[in-house]
Amino acid sequence: MKILVSAGHSNVDPGAVANGYREADIAAEFRTLVAHELRQAGADVLTDGEGKDNKPLSEAVKLAGGVGLAVEFHCNAAINPQACGVESISLPAKRDVSERISAAIAAVLGSKLRGERGWIDQSKTPRGRLAFVNAGGVIVELFFISNPAELAAYQAKKMDLARAVAAVITGWL
């Protein structure tokens, strides 16, 4: 089964910017780390770019429709620097893998699970209809980039985090 690992936002859309970091850069870095771990495990992996390259959402959506599992990484942000936690947004058919990914992230980063055990049903979110989710994908909000403690935990543990997420994905297949 082919897996798409995508980075949220793009080379021209930085996403949230906080504490000296851009969401798009973190998403591209984490996509690359997870894709590497999946390939090391023998998985058939497709990405929406390599290294710092981060293609626009329109490209990721096209790729998502033709794979067994599509996962896209993002960072949450809030005005309150204490906002925290991890969540994965999907349609109900991907609830199980969404919850597992969120739980793995929470375990590594020491984060809380947002939503229903880390899962957000797209139809119940103020974000509305997300194209990547409608294409069958899972959007993972890794942590709050606006929370200095969560950002520091990510920076310190990103390799362990990539291994944990890759293990969930390969175990779900």
Buried (B, 14 or more C-beta within 10 A) or exposed (E): EBBBBBBBBBBEEBBBBBBEBBBBBBBBBBBBBBBBBBBEBEBEBBBBBEEEBBBBBEBBBEBBEEBEBBBBBBBBBBEEBEBBBBBBBBBEEBBEBBBBBBBBBBBBBEBEBBBBBBBBBBEEBEEEEBEBBEBBBBBBBBBBBBBBBBBEBBEEBBEEBBBBBBBBBBEBB
